[in-house]
Amino acid sequence: MAVDPLDDRRFAGYRRKLIEQIRGRGIDDLAILQLFDRVPRHLFVPEGVWPRAYEDAAIPIGYGQTASQPSLQALYLSVLQVTPDDTVLEIGTGSGFLTGLLALSADRVYSVERIRELSVRARAALDDLRINNVALMVGDGTIGWRKYAPFDVIVVSAASPSVPPSFVDQLAEGGRLIIPIGTRESQELMLIRREDSDIHEETIHGECTFVPLLGRFGWTSESSETSEDPT
């Protein structure tokens, strides 16, 4: 008998356990914890990894990509303090799970993914949940999405050797940008704020590992060298 992925009663206990694990890692904001109860993570990952959908761990989603660790995504939300008035740019749609969390927090989310198949799959999951305040685009995420800038929040779910200038340029006054910075093997999670036209940086989490941010202002796909800016 086929399992209806929208009937998540079989996953309810696992979801509650995940929420308690997130709480145990110091995220006790009720609004954030409720988001993880409202968005079923299994719907955003391949059926073959459903048994792992509610682990507090990164899990494979195909095409050499992973769905990030939920407690780390909760940290994102805790640090960024997304409000219902915010316009969000997400770089790296991936599974679309974080996209859904952001969409329930913000006014509008614009999400860029370089792998078309992942973007299509994320759209299907968002549509199934009737989350309709998300625009998706397939392309080079390192250049941002200037048409809808500036953004109050920019969330980058892939590791970059440095902060792409396009992201800083597209960050609104009072805006917050979160991005993993470092080598391909190890990064630190950085928070960048624009305040009174000044840019402030701080490290909010060390020793994390994300897939590489590929594109004009990130890594090349062929080597560990950064892409050259042709301008």
RAQUI-V548509 format. One record per backbone hydrogen bond with DSSP energy under -0.5 kcal/mol. CO is the residue of the C=O (numbers start at 1). NH is the residue of the N-H. Records with the same first field share a line. If there is no record, write none. Layout:
BEGIN
CO = NH, NH
END
This chain:
BEGIN
3 = 5
4 = 7
6 = 8
7 = 10
8 = 11, 12
9 = 12
11 = 15
12 = 16
13 = 17
14 = 18
15 = 19
16 = 20
17 = 21
18 = 22
19 = 23
20 = 24
21 = 25
22 = 25, 27
23 = 26
26 = 28
28 = 30
29 = 33
30 = 34
31 = 35
32 = 36
33 = 37
34 = 37, 38
35 = 39
38 = 40
39 = 41
40 = 43
41 = 44
42 = 45
46 = 49
47 = 50
49 = 52
50 = 53
52 = 55
55 = 57
59 = 67
62 = 65
65 = 61, 62
66 = 68
67 = 59
69 = 72, 73
70 = 74
71 = 75
72 = 76
73 = 77
74 = 78
75 = 79
76 = 80
77 = 81
83 = 86
86 = 88, 107, 108
87 = 152, 153
88 = 90, 110
89 = 155
90 = 92, 112
91 = 157
93 = 96
96 = 100
97 = 101
98 = 102
99 = 103
100 = 104
102 = 105, 106
108 = 88
109 = 111, 135
110 = 90
111 = 137
112 = 92, 93
113 = 139
114 = 116
115 = 118, 119
116 = 120
117 = 121
118 = 122
119 = 123
120 = 124
121 = 125
122 = 126
123 = 127
124 = 128
125 = 129
126 = 131
127 = 130
130 = 132
133 = 109
135 = 111
137 = 113, 139
139 = 141
140 = 143
141 = 144
145 = 148
146 = 149
151 = 172
152 = 176
153 = 89
154 = 156, 178
155 = 91, 157
159 = 213
160 = 182
162 = 164
164 = 167, 168
165 = 169
166 = 170
168 = 171
170 = 150, 151
172 = 175
175 = 194
176 = 154
177 = 192
178 = 156
179 = 190
180 = 160
181 = 188
186 = 183
187 = 208
188 = 181, 190
189 = 204, 205
190 = 179, 192
191 = 202
192 = 177
193 = 195, 200
194 = 174
195 = 198
198 = 195, 200
200 = 193
202 = 191
205 = 189
208 = 187
211 = 159
212 = 214
213 = 219
215 = 218
218 = 227
219 = 215
225 = 220
228 = 230
END
